[in-house]
Amino acid sequence: MEVEFASNDLEQLEADNTFDCGFGQDIVRGYRKRMQTIRAALDERDFYALKSLRFEKLKGERQHQYSMRINDQWRLIIEIIENKPKNIVRIIRIEDYH
């Protein structure tokens, strides 16, 4: 899938091995792993197929967003933008769910 970022920090976090954006090393490692999964996916059905991601649509005012697990505590919040030939995944933020 195509990827775009809501902030430069999230883009730099994926690309720059020396940048941690204030997150712990386990979060950074999990984020980079999720980014590899996102880039390799053909569409969002691939996310649903990987049960370990716990990919789910959010509700209420955030019903246009989705979350996927980075680890037990942290989630990656994304938006999926319909586009041809490939949808675009917009990386919004990393959130603490506890």
Legacy VTK file of the C-alpha trace (Angstrom):
# vtk DataFile Version 3.0
C-alpha trace
ASCII
DATASET POLYDATA
POINTS 98 float
0.000 0.000 0.000
1.034 3.594 -0.450
1.906 5.446 2.776
1.720 9.068 3.856
2.401 10.535 7.273
0.464 13.035 9.385
3.733 14.288 10.882
7.363 14.462 9.869
8.325 12.799 13.166
6.493 9.587 12.222
8.155 9.557 8.820
11.570 10.122 10.380
10.882 7.440 13.010
10.530 4.869 10.237
13.550 5.977 8.205
16.146 7.199 10.719
17.696 4.529 12.959
19.032 7.174 15.369
15.661 8.893 15.907
13.277 7.599 18.600
10.725 10.461 18.875
10.746 10.017 22.666
9.517 6.415 22.539
11.241 3.404 24.045
13.241 1.053 21.869
10.527 -1.656 21.969
7.920 0.817 20.637
10.241 2.022 17.872
11.052 -1.554 16.851
7.339 -2.484 16.833
6.459 0.624 14.820
9.046 -0.189 12.171
7.777 -3.757 11.986
4.197 -2.490 11.486
5.395 -0.135 8.758
6.907 -3.102 6.910
3.576 -4.921 7.218
1.664 -1.890 5.918
3.971 -1.383 2.946
3.749 -5.087 2.001
-0.072 -5.249 2.188
-2.180 -5.223 -0.958
-5.189 -3.770 0.873
-6.726 -3.626 4.363
-7.983 -7.222 4.103
-4.369 -8.258 4.699
-4.494 -6.451 8.065
-7.673 -8.277 9.111
-6.090 -11.604 8.104
-3.177 -11.055 10.524
-4.983 -11.614 13.833
-1.920 -10.537 15.849
-2.381 -6.955 14.570
-5.785 -6.682 16.265
-6.769 -4.413 13.378
-10.053 -2.674 14.133
-12.165 0.238 13.003
-12.583 2.932 15.645
-15.979 4.278 16.722
-17.667 7.618 17.350
-15.862 10.741 16.205
-12.965 8.558 15.063
-15.013 6.181 12.904
-12.886 7.075 9.866
-9.755 5.738 11.621
-8.361 2.308 12.421
-5.968 0.978 15.025
-3.457 -1.826 14.952
-1.354 -3.230 17.741
2.304 -2.297 18.164
2.516 -4.178 21.472
0.183 -4.919 24.407
0.005 -1.262 25.404
0.606 0.829 22.271
-1.451 1.139 19.080
-0.780 2.680 15.701
-3.668 4.875 14.505
-4.177 5.061 10.740
-6.651 6.240 8.125
-7.260 4.444 4.841
-7.854 6.704 1.872
-9.526 5.120 -1.157
-7.358 5.582 -4.233
-6.701 3.829 -7.545
-4.760 1.637 -8.172
-3.701 1.358 -4.508
-5.292 2.717 -1.363
-3.234 5.102 0.749
-2.563 4.472 4.428
-2.158 7.711 6.362
-0.169 7.207 9.556
-1.799 9.439 12.188
-0.103 8.713 15.543
1.088 6.219 18.110
-1.226 6.025 21.136
-1.016 4.533 24.596
-4.202 2.510 25.161
-3.745 2.235 28.930
LINES 1 99
98 0 1 2 3 4 5 6 7 8 9 10 11 12 13 14 15 16 17 18 19 20 21 22 23 24 25 26 27 28 29 30 31 32 33 34 35 36 37 38 39 40 41 42 43 44 45 46 47 48 49 50 51 52 53 54 55 56 57 58 59 60 61 62 63 64 65 66 67 68 69 70 71 72 73 74 75 76 77 78 79 80 81 82 83 84 85 86 87 88 89 90 91 92 93 94 95 96 97
